[in-house]
Amino acid sequence: MSDIDFNAIGIIFVAFVLPMWMFLHYGSRWRASRGLAAQDEKLLTDLWDAARRMEERMDNLERALGADSQRKTS
């Protein structure tokens, strides 16, 4: 085993193998977590519905206030 230079093997490992392993490992984890979880999707849907209902309420309120102000000016 005296023919093997352990420093060269260590340098090759650190320079090539380790960065490639980290890139592939964390890249696959990032791709796996890129989507929304089921709980997050439900929360997003609930928030979307609440925003839509609030917008409808605001439209109704603006319509009622607009009709009320037209009656006062007429």
mmCIF file of the N, C-alpha and C atoms, coordinates in Angstrom:
data_MODEL
# 
_entry.id   MODEL 
# 
loop_
_atom_site.group_PDB 
_atom_site.id 
_atom_site.type_symbol 
_atom_site.label_atom_id 
_atom_site.label_alt_id 
_atom_site.label_comp_id 
_atom_site.label_asym_id 
_atom_site.label_entity_id 
_atom_site.label_seq_id 
_atom_site.pdbx_PDB_ins_code 
_atom_site.Cartn_x 
_atom_site.Cartn_y 
_atom_site.Cartn_z 
_atom_site.occupancy 
_atom_site.B_iso_or_equiv 
_atom_site.pdbx_formal_charge 
_atom_site.auth_seq_id 
_atom_site.auth_comp_id 
_atom_site.auth_asym_id 
_atom_site.auth_atom_id 
_atom_site.pdbx_PDB_model_num 
ATOM 1   N N  . MET A 1 1  ? 0.809   -1.174 0.000  1.00 0.00 ? 1  MET A N  1 
ATOM 2   C CA . MET A 1 1  ? 0.000   0.000  0.000  1.00 0.00 ? 1  MET A CA 1 
ATOM 3   C C  . MET A 1 1  ? 0.860   1.248  0.000  1.00 0.00 ? 1  MET A C  1 
ATOM 4   N N  . SER A 1 2  ? 2.133   1.109  -0.012 1.00 0.00 ? 2  SER A N  1 
ATOM 5   C CA . SER A 1 2  ? 3.015   2.270  -0.008 1.00 0.00 ? 2  SER A CA 1 
ATOM 6   C C  . SER A 1 2  ? 3.015   2.982  -1.354 1.00 0.00 ? 2  SER A C  1 
ATOM 7   N N  . ASP A 1 3  ? 2.523   2.304  -2.414 1.00 0.00 ? 3  ASP A N  1 
ATOM 8   C CA . ASP A 1 3  ? 2.482   2.928  -3.739 1.00 0.00 ? 3  ASP A CA 1 
ATOM 9   C C  . ASP A 1 3  ? 1.333   3.931  -3.867 1.00 0.00 ? 3  ASP A C  1 
ATOM 10  N N  . ILE A 1 4  ? 0.347   3.835  -3.025 1.00 0.00 ? 4  ILE A N  1 
ATOM 11  C CA . ILE A 1 4  ? -0.827  4.711  -3.115 1.00 0.00 ? 4  ILE A CA 1 
ATOM 12  C C  . ILE A 1 4  ? -0.557  6.001  -2.346 1.00 0.00 ? 4  ILE A C  1 
ATOM 13  N N  . ASP A 1 5  ? -0.781  7.114  -3.007 1.00 0.00 ? 5  ASP A N  1 
ATOM 14  C CA . ASP A 1 5  ? -0.605  8.413  -2.365 1.00 0.00 ? 5  ASP A CA 1 
ATOM 15  C C  . ASP A 1 5  ? -1.965  8.859  -1.817 1.00 0.00 ? 5  ASP A C  1 
ATOM 16  N N  . PHE A 1 6  ? -2.119  8.752  -0.516 1.00 0.00 ? 6  PHE A N  1 
ATOM 17  C CA . PHE A 1 6  ? -3.400  9.070  0.105  1.00 0.00 ? 6  PHE A CA 1 
ATOM 18  C C  . PHE A 1 6  ? -3.738  10.560 0.012  1.00 0.00 ? 6  PHE A C  1 
ATOM 19  N N  . ASN A 1 7  ? -2.745  11.419 -0.076 1.00 0.00 ? 7  ASN A N  1 
ATOM 20  C CA . ASN A 1 7  ? -3.013  12.847 -0.249 1.00 0.00 ? 7  ASN A CA 1 
ATOM 21  C C  . ASN A 1 7  ? -3.683  13.109 -1.591 1.00 0.00 ? 7  ASN A C  1 
ATOM 22  N N  . ALA A 1 8  ? -3.227  12.449 -2.640 1.00 0.00 ? 8  ALA A N  1 
ATOM 23  C CA . ALA A 1 8  ? -3.823  12.641 -3.962 1.00 0.00 ? 8  ALA A CA 1 
ATOM 24  C C  . ALA A 1 8  ? -5.258  12.120 -3.986 1.00 0.00 ? 8  ALA A C  1 
ATOM 25  N N  . ILE A 1 9  ? -5.504  10.993 -3.334 1.00 0.00 ? 9  ILE A N  1 
ATOM 26  C CA . ILE A 1 9  ? -6.867  10.456 -3.277 1.00 0.00 ? 9  ILE A CA 1 
ATOM 27  C C  . ILE A 1 9  ? -7.778  11.415 -2.517 1.00 0.00 ? 9  ILE A C  1 
ATOM 28  N N  . GLY A 1 10 ? -7.276  11.965 -1.435 1.00 0.00 ? 10 GLY A N  1 
ATOM 29  C CA . GLY A 1 10 ? -8.062  12.933 -0.659 1.00 0.00 ? 10 GLY A CA 1 
ATOM 30  C C  . GLY A 1 10 ? -8.367  14.187 -1.455 1.00 0.00 ? 10 GLY A C  1 
ATOM 31  N N  . ILE A 1 11 ? -7.391  14.681 -2.191 1.00 0.00 ? 11 ILE A N  1 
ATOM 32  C CA . ILE A 1 11 ? -7.601  15.880 -3.012 1.00 0.00 ? 11 ILE A CA 1 
ATOM 33  C C  . ILE A 1 11 ? -8.611  15.605 -4.113 1.00 0.00 ? 11 ILE A C  1 
ATOM 34  N N  . ILE A 1 12 ? -8.513  14.466 -4.761 1.00 0.00 ? 12 ILE A N  1 
ATOM 35  C CA . ILE A 1 12 ? -9.470  14.099 -5.812 1.00 0.00 ? 12 ILE A CA 1 
ATOM 36  C C  . ILE A 1 12 ? -10.871 13.980 -5.229 1.00 0.00 ? 12 ILE A C  1 
ATOM 37  N N  . PHE A 1 13 ? -10.975 13.361 -4.057 1.00 0.00 ? 13 PHE A N  1 
ATOM 38  C CA . PHE A 1 13 ? -12.275 13.214 -3.418 1.00 0.00 ? 13 PHE A CA 1 
ATOM 39  C C  . PHE A 1 13 ? -12.882 14.571 -3.089 1.00 0.00 ? 13 PHE A C  1 
ATOM 40  N N  . VAL A 1 14 ? -12.098 15.437 -2.476 1.00 0.00 ? 14 VAL A N  1 
ATOM 41  C CA . VAL A 1 14 ? -12.607 16.749 -2.075 1.00 0.00 ? 14 VAL A CA 1 
ATOM 42  C C  . VAL A 1 14 ? -12.897 17.629 -3.282 1.00 0.00 ? 14 VAL A C  1 
ATOM 43  N N  . ALA A 1 15 ? -12.092 17.523 -4.327 1.00 0.00 ? 15 ALA A N  1 
ATOM 44  C CA . ALA A 1 15 ? -12.246 18.399 -5.488 1.00 0.00 ? 15 ALA A CA 1 
ATOM 45  C C  . ALA A 1 15 ? -13.344 17.940 -6.444 1.00 0.00 ? 15 ALA A C  1 
ATOM 46  N N  . PHE A 1 16 ? -13.588 16.642 -6.550 1.00 0.00 ? 16 PHE A N  1 
ATOM 47  C CA . PHE A 1 16 ? -14.531 16.154 -7.561 1.00 0.00 ? 16 PHE A CA 1 
ATOM 48  C C  . PHE A 1 16 ? -15.714 15.386 -6.978 1.00 0.00 ? 16 PHE A C  1 
ATOM 49  N N  . VAL A 1 17 ? -15.436 14.420 -6.136 1.00 0.00 ? 17 VAL A N  1 
ATOM 50  C CA . VAL A 1 17 ? -16.504 13.537 -5.649 1.00 0.00 ? 17 VAL A CA 1 
ATOM 51  C C  . VAL A 1 17 ? -17.423 14.260 -4.675 1.00 0.00 ? 17 VAL A C  1 
ATOM 52  N N  . LEU A 1 18 ? -16.880 14.919 -3.708 1.00 0.00 ? 18 LEU A N  1 
ATOM 53  C CA . LEU A 1 18 ? -17.675 15.593 -2.691 1.00 0.00 ? 18 LEU A CA 1 
ATOM 54  C C  . LEU A 1 18 ? -18.593 16.677 -3.273 1.00 0.00 ? 18 LEU A C  1 
ATOM 55  N N  . PRO A 1 19 ? -18.112 17.586 -4.125 1.00 0.00 ? 19 PRO A N  1 
ATOM 56  C CA . PRO A 1 19 ? -19.036 18.585 -4.684 1.00 0.00 ? 19 PRO A CA 1 
ATOM 57  C C  . PRO A 1 19 ? -20.144 17.951 -5.540 1.00 0.00 ? 19 PRO A C  1 
ATOM 58  N N  . MET A 1 20 ? -19.801 16.929 -6.297 1.00 0.00 ? 20 MET A N  1 
ATOM 59  C CA . MET A 1 20 ? -20.806 16.279 -7.132 1.00 0.00 ? 20 MET A CA 1 
ATOM 60  C C  . MET A 1 20 ? -21.852 15.577 -6.268 1.00 0.00 ? 20 MET A C  1 
ATOM 61  N N  . TRP A 1 21 ? -21.400 14.914 -5.212 1.00 0.00 ? 21 TRP A N  1 
ATOM 62  C CA . TRP A 1 21 ? -22.329 14.243 -4.314 1.00 0.00 ? 21 TRP A CA 1 
ATOM 63  C C  . TRP A 1 21 ? -23.259 15.261 -3.652 1.00 0.00 ? 21 TRP A C  1 
ATOM 64  N N  . MET A 1 22 ? -22.702 16.388 -3.182 1.00 0.00 ? 22 MET A N  1 
ATOM 65  C CA . MET A 1 22 ? -23.532 17.412 -2.537 1.00 0.00 ? 22 MET A CA 1 
ATOM 66  C C  . MET A 1 22 ? -24.533 18.004 -3.518 1.00 0.00 ? 22 MET A C  1 
ATOM 67  N N  . PHE A 1 23 ? -24.095 18.269 -4.734 1.00 0.00 ? 23 PHE A N  1 
ATOM 68  C CA . PHE A 1 23 ? -24.991 18.829 -5.748 1.00 0.00 ? 23 PHE A CA 1 
ATOM 69  C C  . PHE A 1 23 ? -26.147 17.873 -6.033 1.00 0.00 ? 23 PHE A C  1 
ATOM 70  N N  . LEU A 1 24 ? -25.851 16.616 -6.240 1.00 0.00 ? 24 LEU A N  1 
ATOM 71  C CA . LEU A 1 24 ? -26.908 15.648 -6.538 1.00 0.00 ? 24 LEU A CA 1 
ATOM 72  C C  . LEU A 1 24 ? -27.812 15.402 -5.340 1.00 0.00 ? 24 LEU A C  1 
ATOM 73  N N  . HIS A 1 25 ? -27.243 15.323 -4.167 1.00 0.00 ? 25 HIS A N  1 
ATOM 74  C CA . HIS A 1 25 ? -28.029 15.060 -2.964 1.00 0.00 ? 25 HIS A CA 1 
ATOM 75  C C  . HIS A 1 25 ? -29.000 16.204 -2.672 1.00 0.00 ? 25 HIS A C  1 
ATOM 76  N N  . TYR A 1 26 ? -28.488 17.415 -2.581 1.00 0.00 ? 26 TYR A N  1 
ATOM 77  C CA . TYR A 1 26 ? -29.344 18.546 -2.236 1.00 0.00 ? 26 TYR A CA 1 
ATOM 78  C C  . TYR A 1 26 ? -30.220 18.966 -3.412 1.00 0.00 ? 26 TYR A C  1 
ATOM 79  N N  . GLY A 1 27 ? -29.798 18.712 -4.625 1.00 0.00 ? 27 GLY A N  1 
ATOM 80  C CA . GLY A 1 27 ? -30.656 18.985 -5.782 1.00 0.00 ? 27 GLY A CA 1 
ATOM 81  C C  . GLY A 1 27 ? -31.882 18.100 -5.783 1.00 0.00 ? 27 GLY A C  1 
ATOM 82  N N  . SER A 1 28 ? -31.714 16.839 -5.441 1.00 0.00 ? 28 SER A N  1 
ATOM 83  C CA . SER A 1 28 ? -32.874 15.943 -5.394 1.00 0.00 ? 28 SER A CA 1 
ATOM 84  C C  . SER A 1 28 ? -33.790 16.305 -4.234 1.00 0.00 ? 28 SER A C  1 
ATOM 85  N N  . ARG A 1 29 ? -33.232 16.728 -3.128 1.00 0.00 ? 29 ARG A N  1 
ATOM 86  C CA . ARG A 1 29 ? -34.078 17.150 -1.999 1.00 0.00 ? 29 ARG A CA 1 
ATOM 87  C C  . ARG A 1 29 ? -34.864 18.412 -2.364 1.00 0.00 ? 29 ARG A C  1 
ATOM 88  N N  . TRP A 1 30 ? -34.234 19.337 -3.072 1.00 0.00 ? 30 TRP A N  1 
ATOM 89  C CA . TRP A 1 30 ? -34.917 20.564 -3.466 1.00 0.00 ? 30 TRP A CA 1 
ATOM 90  C C  . TRP A 1 30 ? -36.068 20.249 -4.417 1.00 0.00 ? 30 TRP A C  1 
ATOM 91  N N  . ARG A 1 31 ? -35.826 19.347 -5.384 1.00 0.00 ? 31 ARG A N  1 
ATOM 92  C CA . ARG A 1 31 ? -36.878 18.972 -6.322 1.00 0.00 ? 31 ARG A CA 1 
ATOM 93  C C  . ARG A 1 31 ? -38.033 18.276 -5.614 1.00 0.00 ? 31 ARG A C  1 
ATOM 94  N N  . ALA A 1 32 ? -37.732 17.488 -4.608 1.00 0.00 ? 32 ALA A N  1 
ATOM 95  C CA . ALA A 1 32 ? -38.775 16.764 -3.883 1.00 0.00 ? 32 ALA A CA 1 
ATOM 96  C C  . ALA A 1 32 ? -39.632 17.716 -3.054 1.00 0.00 ? 32 ALA A C  1 
ATOM 97  N N  . SER A 1 33 ? -39.043 18.751 -2.511 1.00 0.00 ? 33 SER A N  1 
ATOM 98  C CA . SER A 1 33 ? -39.793 19.677 -1.669 1.00 0.00 ? 33 SER A CA 1 
ATOM 99  C C  . SER A 1 33 ? -40.327 20.876 -2.437 1.00 0.00 ? 33 SER A C  1 
ATOM 100 N N  . ARG A 1 34 ? -40.196 20.883 -3.736 1.00 0.00 ? 34 ARG A N  1 
ATOM 101 C CA . ARG A 1 34 ? -40.606 22.036 -4.529 1.00 0.00 ? 34 ARG A CA 1 
ATOM 102 C C  . ARG A 1 34 ? -42.120 22.202 -4.553 1.00 0.00 ? 34 ARG A C  1 
ATOM 103 N N  . GLY A 1 35 ? -42.866 21.125 -4.505 1.00 0.00 ? 35 GLY A N  1 
ATOM 104 C CA . GLY A 1 35 ? -44.321 21.211 -4.547 1.00 0.00 ? 35 GLY A CA 1 
ATOM 105 C C  . GLY A 1 35 ? -44.905 21.552 -3.191 1.00 0.00 ? 35 GLY A C  1 
ATOM 106 N N  . LEU A 1 36 ? -46.193 21.853 -3.192 1.00 0.00 ? 36 LEU A N  1 
ATOM 107 C CA . LEU A 1 36 ? -46.881 22.167 -1.950 1.00 0.00 ? 36 LEU A CA 1 
ATOM 108 C C  . LEU A 1 36 ? -47.376 20.888 -1.292 1.00 0.00 ? 36 LEU A C  1 
ATOM 109 N N  . ALA A 1 37 ? -47.352 20.877 0.013  1.00 0.00 ? 37 ALA A N  1 
ATOM 110 C CA . ALA A 1 37 ? -47.908 19.761 0.761  1.00 0.00 ? 37 ALA A CA 1 
ATOM 111 C C  . ALA A 1 37 ? -49.431 19.857 0.707  1.00 0.00 ? 37 ALA A C  1 
ATOM 112 N N  . ALA A 1 38 ? -50.102 18.775 1.020  1.00 0.00 ? 38 ALA A N  1 
ATOM 113 C CA . ALA A 1 38 ? -51.574 18.754 0.966  1.00 0.00 ? 38 ALA A CA 1 
ATOM 114 C C  . ALA A 1 38 ? -52.169 19.790 1.911  1.00 0.00 ? 38 ALA A C  1 
ATOM 115 N N  . GLN A 1 39 ? -51.574 19.935 3.084  1.00 0.00 ? 39 GLN A N  1 
ATOM 116 C CA . GLN A 1 39 ? -52.071 20.915 4.050  1.00 0.00 ? 39 GLN A CA 1 
ATOM 117 C C  . GLN A 1 39 ? -51.878 22.340 3.517  1.00 0.00 ? 39 GLN A C  1 
ATOM 118 N N  . ASP A 1 40 ? -50.761 22.597 2.854  1.00 0.00 ? 40 ASP A N  1 
ATOM 119 C CA . ASP A 1 40 ? -50.516 23.919 2.274  1.00 0.00 ? 40 ASP A CA 1 
ATOM 120 C C  . ASP A 1 40 ? -51.489 24.213 1.138  1.00 0.00 ? 40 ASP A C  1 
ATOM 121 N N  . GLU A 1 41 ? -51.794 23.199 0.323  1.00 0.00 ? 41 GLU A N  1 
ATOM 122 C CA . GLU A 1 41 ? -52.758 23.392 -0.756 1.00 0.00 ? 41 GLU A CA 1 
ATOM 123 C C  . GLU A 1 41 ? -54.138 23.714 -0.202 1.00 0.00 ? 41 GLU A C  1 
ATOM 124 N N  . LYS A 1 42 ? -54.540 23.024 0.863  1.00 0.00 ? 42 LYS A N  1 
ATOM 125 C CA . LYS A 1 42 ? -55.845 23.287 1.476  1.00 0.00 ? 42 LYS A CA 1 
ATOM 126 C C  . LYS A 1 42 ? -55.884 24.704 2.039  1.00 0.00 ? 42 LYS A C  1 
ATOM 127 N N  . LEU A 1 43 ? -54.806 25.109 2.704  1.00 0.00 ? 43 LEU A N  1 
ATOM 128 C CA . LEU A 1 43 ? -54.740 26.457 3.256  1.00 0.00 ? 43 LEU A CA 1 
ATOM 129 C C  . LEU A 1 43 ? -54.821 27.499 2.150  1.00 0.00 ? 43 LEU A C  1 
ATOM 130 N N  . LEU A 1 44 ? -54.114 27.271 1.065  1.00 0.00 ? 44 LEU A N  1 
ATOM 131 C CA . LEU A 1 44 ? -54.144 28.199 -0.061 1.00 0.00 ? 44 LEU A CA 1 
ATOM 132 C C  . LEU A 1 44 ? -55.538 28.278 -0.669 1.00 0.00 ? 44 LEU A C  1 
ATOM 133 N N  . THR A 1 45 ? -56.219 27.153 -0.795 1.00 0.00 ? 45 THR A N  1 
ATOM 134 C CA . THR A 1 45 ? -57.586 27.138 -1.323 1.00 0.00 ? 45 THR A CA 1 
ATOM 135 C C  . THR A 1 45 ? -58.528 27.890 -0.392 1.00 0.00 ? 45 THR A C  1 
ATOM 136 N N  . ASP A 1 46 ? -58.386 27.669 0.914  1.00 0.00 ? 46 ASP A N  1 
ATOM 137 C CA . ASP A 1 46 ? -59.232 28.376 1.881  1.00 0.00 ? 46 ASP A CA 1 
ATOM 138 C C  . ASP A 1 46 ? -58.994 29.882 1.821  1.00 0.00 ? 46 ASP A C  1 
ATOM 139 N N  . LEU A 1 47 ? -57.747 30.286 1.711  1.00 0.00 ? 47 LEU A N  1 
ATOM 140 C CA . LEU A 1 47 ? -57.444 31.715 1.614  1.00 0.00 ? 47 LEU A CA 1 
ATOM 141 C C  . LEU A 1 47 ? -58.004 32.318 0.327  1.00 0.00 ? 47 LEU A C  1 
ATOM 142 N N  . TRP A 1 48 ? -57.921 31.553 -0.761 1.00 0.00 ? 48 TRP A N  1 
ATOM 143 C CA . TRP A 1 48 ? -58.454 32.028 -2.032 1.00 0.00 ? 48 TRP A CA 1 
ATOM 144 C C  . TRP A 1 48 ? -59.968 32.218 -1.935 1.00 0.00 ? 48 TRP A C  1 
ATOM 145 N N  . ASP A 1 49 ? -60.655 31.262 -1.326 1.00 0.00 ? 49 ASP A N  1 
ATOM 146 C CA . ASP A 1 49 ? -62.108 31.380 -1.153 1.00 0.00 ? 49 ASP A CA 1 
ATOM 147 C C  . ASP A 1 49 ? -62.472 32.556 -0.262 1.00 0.00 ? 49 ASP A C  1 
ATOM 148 N N  . ALA A 1 50 ? -61.716 32.749 0.812  1.00 0.00 ? 50 ALA A N  1 
ATOM 149 C CA . ALA A 1 50 ? -61.983 33.873 1.711  1.00 0.00 ? 50 ALA A CA 1 
ATOM 150 C C  . ALA A 1 50 ? -61.768 35.204 0.990  1.00 0.00 ? 50 ALA A C  1 
ATOM 151 N N  . ALA A 1 51 ? -60.751 35.301 0.182  1.00 0.00 ? 51 ALA A N  1 
ATOM 152 C CA . ALA A 1 51 ? -60.498 36.531 -0.575 1.00 0.00 ? 51 ALA A CA 1 
ATOM 153 C C  . ALA A 1 51 ? -61.619 36.792 -1.581 1.00 0.00 ? 51 ALA A C  1 
ATOM 154 N N  . ARG A 1 52 ? -62.097 35.732 -2.230 1.00 0.00 ? 52 ARG A N  1 
ATOM 155 C CA . ARG A 1 52 ? -63.192 35.889 -3.190 1.00 0.00 ? 52 ARG A CA 1 
ATOM 156 C C  . ARG A 1 52 ? -64.465 36.359 -2.488 1.00 0.00 ? 52 ARG A C  1 
ATOM 157 N N  . ARG A 1 53 ? -64.790 35.776 -1.326 1.00 0.00 ? 53 ARG A N  1 
ATOM 158 C CA . ARG A 1 53 ? -65.979 36.201 -0.577 1.00 0.00 ? 53 ARG A CA 1 
ATOM 159 C C  . ARG A 1 53 ? -65.846 37.645 -0.099 1.00 0.00 ? 53 ARG A C  1 
ATOM 160 N N  . MET A 1 54 ? -64.644 38.028 0.338  1.00 0.00 ? 54 MET A N  1 
ATOM 161 C CA . MET A 1 54 ? -64.425 39.396 0.787  1.00 0.00 ? 54 MET A CA 1 
ATOM 162 C C  . MET A 1 54 ? -64.586 40.376 -0.373 1.00 0.00 ? 54 MET A C  1 
ATOM 163 N N  . GLU A 1 55 ? -64.115 39.988 -1.552 1.00 0.00 ? 55 GLU A N  1 
ATOM 164 C CA . GLU A 1 55 ? -64.281 40.846 -2.716 1.00 0.00 ? 55 GLU A CA 1 
ATOM 165 C C  . GLU A 1 55 ? -65.761 41.010 -3.071 1.00 0.00 ? 55 GLU A C  1 
ATOM 166 N N  . GLU A 1 56 ? -66.535 39.943 -2.966 1.00 0.00 ? 56 GLU A N  1 
ATOM 167 C CA . GLU A 1 56 ? -67.976 40.033 -3.221 1.00 0.00 ? 56 GLU A CA 1 
ATOM 168 C C  . GLU A 1 56 ? -68.650 40.958 -2.211 1.00 0.00 ? 56 GLU A C  1 
ATOM 169 N N  . ARG A 1 57 ? -68.254 40.855 -0.951 1.00 0.00 ? 57 ARG A N  1 
ATOM 170 C CA . ARG A 1 57 ? -68.823 41.733 0.083  1.00 0.00 ? 57 ARG A CA 1 
ATOM 171 C C  . ARG A 1 57 ? -68.487 43.189 -0.190 1.00 0.00 ? 57 ARG A C  1 
ATOM 172 N N  . MET A 1 58 ? -67.252 43.438 -0.601 1.00 0.00 ? 58 MET A N  1 
ATOM 173 C CA . MET A 1 58 ? -66.865 44.821 -0.908 1.00 0.00 ? 58 MET A CA 1 
ATOM 174 C C  . MET A 1 58 ? -67.650 45.357 -2.101 1.00 0.00 ? 58 MET A C  1 
ATOM 175 N N  . ASP A 1 59 ? -67.850 44.526 -3.118 1.00 0.00 ? 59 ASP A N  1 
ATOM 176 C CA . ASP A 1 59 ? -68.638 44.956 -4.275 1.00 0.00 ? 59 ASP A CA 1 
ATOM 177 C C  . ASP A 1 59 ? -70.067 45.292 -3.859 1.00 0.00 ? 59 ASP A C  1 
ATOM 178 N N  . ASN A 1 60 ? -70.660 44.442 -3.016 1.00 0.00 ? 60 ASN A N  1 
ATOM 179 C CA . ASN A 1 60 ? -72.024 44.698 -2.545 1.00 0.00 ? 60 ASN A CA 1 
ATOM 180 C C  . ASN A 1 60 ? -72.085 45.973 -1.710 1.00 0.00 ? 60 ASN A C  1 
ATOM 181 N N  . LEU A 1 61 ? -71.105 46.179 -0.860 1.00 0.00 ? 61 LEU A N  1 
ATOM 182 C CA . LEU A 1 61 ? -71.069 47.381 -0.029 1.00 0.00 ? 61 LEU A CA 1 
ATOM 183 C C  . LEU A 1 61 ? -70.901 48.628 -0.892 1.00 0.00 ? 61 LEU A C  1 
ATOM 184 N N  . GLU A 1 62 ? -70.016 48.578 -1.883 1.00 0.00 ? 62 GLU A N  1 
ATOM 185 C CA . GLU A 1 62 ? -69.837 49.725 -2.786 1.00 0.00 ? 62 GLU A CA 1 
ATOM 186 C C  . GLU A 1 62 ? -71.119 50.002 -3.561 1.00 0.00 ? 62 GLU A C  1 
ATOM 187 N N  . ARG A 1 63 ? -71.792 48.951 -3.996 1.00 0.00 ? 63 ARG A N  1 
ATOM 188 C CA . ARG A 1 63 ? -73.045 49.126 -4.718 1.00 0.00 ? 63 ARG A CA 1 
ATOM 189 C C  . ARG A 1 63 ? -74.104 49.755 -3.812 1.00 0.00 ? 63 ARG A C  1 
ATOM 190 N N  . ALA A 1 64 ? -74.199 49.290 -2.558 1.00 0.00 ? 64 ALA A N  1 
ATOM 191 C CA . ALA A 1 64 ? -75.185 49.837 -1.624 1.00 0.00 ? 64 ALA A CA 1 
ATOM 192 C C  . ALA A 1 64 ? -74.856 51.287 -1.282 1.00 0.00 ? 64 ALA A C  1 
ATOM 193 N N  . LEU A 1 65 ? -73.603 51.592 -1.043 1.00 0.00 ? 65 LEU A N  1 
ATOM 194 C CA . LEU A 1 65 ? -73.228 52.963 -0.727 1.00 0.00 ? 65 LEU A CA 1 
ATOM 195 C C  . LEU A 1 65 ? -73.406 53.873 -1.934 1.00 0.00 ? 65 LEU A C  1 
ATOM 196 N N  . GLY A 1 66 ? -73.129 53.365 -3.118 1.00 0.00 ? 66 GLY A N  1 
ATOM 197 C CA . GLY A 1 66 ? -73.325 54.154 -4.332 1.00 0.00 ? 66 GLY A CA 1 
ATOM 198 C C  . GLY A 1 66 ? -74.790 54.456 -4.565 1.00 0.00 ? 66 GLY A C  1 
ATOM 199 N N  . ALA A 1 67 ? -75.665 53.488 -4.330 1.00 0.00 ? 67 ALA A N  1 
ATOM 200 C CA . ALA A 1 67 ? -77.106 53.714 -4.489 1.00 0.00 ? 67 ALA A CA 1 
ATOM 201 C C  . ALA A 1 67 ? -77.603 54.686 -3.433 1.00 0.00 ? 67 ALA A C  1 
ATOM 202 N N  . ASP A 1 68 ? -77.082 54.591 -2.210 1.00 0.00 ? 68 ASP A N  1 
ATOM 203 C CA . ASP A 1 68 ? -77.485 55.481 -1.135 1.00 0.00 ? 68 ASP A CA 1 
ATOM 204 C C  . ASP A 1 68 ? -77.041 56.915 -1.420 1.00 0.00 ? 68 ASP A C  1 
ATOM 205 N N  . SER A 1 69 ? -75.841 57.100 -1.943 1.00 0.00 ? 69 SER A N  1 
ATOM 206 C CA . SER A 1 69 ? -75.365 58.458 -2.224 1.00 0.00 ? 69 SER A CA 1 
ATOM 207 C C  . SER A 1 69 ? -76.109 59.059 -3.427 1.00 0.00 ? 69 SER A C  1 
ATOM 208 N N  . GLN A 1 70 ? -76.555 58.241 -4.358 1.00 0.00 ? 70 GLN A N  1 
ATOM 209 C CA . GLN A 1 70 ? -77.337 58.755 -5.503 1.00 0.00 ? 70 GLN A CA 1 
ATOM 210 C C  . GLN A 1 70 ? -78.700 59.233 -5.037 1.00 0.00 ? 70 GLN A C  1 
ATOM 211 N N  . ARG A 1 71 ? -79.307 58.555 -4.074 1.00 0.00 ? 71 ARG A N  1 
ATOM 212 C CA . ARG A 1 71 ? -80.615 58.969 -3.555 1.00 0.00 ? 71 ARG A CA 1 
ATOM 213 C C  . ARG A 1 71 ? -80.507 60.287 -2.798 1.00 0.00 ? 71 ARG A C  1 
ATOM 214 N N  . LYS A 1 72 ? -79.406 60.505 -2.096 1.00 0.00 ? 72 LYS A N  1 
ATOM 215 C CA . LYS A 1 72 ? -79.230 61.722 -1.325 1.00 0.00 ? 72 LYS A CA 1 
ATOM 216 C C  . LYS A 1 72 ? -78.988 62.925 -2.241 1.00 0.00 ? 72 LYS A C  1 
ATOM 217 N N  . THR A 1 73 ? -78.301 62.740 -3.380 1.00 0.00 ? 73 THR A N  1 
ATOM 218 C CA . THR A 1 73 ? -78.017 63.848 -4.267 1.00 0.00 ? 73 THR A CA 1 
ATOM 219 C C  . THR A 1 73 ? -79.188 64.160 -5.182 1.00 0.00 ? 73 THR A C  1 
ATOM 220 N N  . SER A 1 74 ? -80.100 63.240 -5.348 1.00 0.00 ? 74 SER A N  1 
ATOM 221 C CA . SER A 1 74 ? -81.232 63.472 -6.260 1.00 0.00 ? 74 SER A CA 1 
ATOM 222 C C  . SER A 1 74 ? -82.343 64.227 -5.612 1.00 0.00 ? 74 SER A C  1 
# 
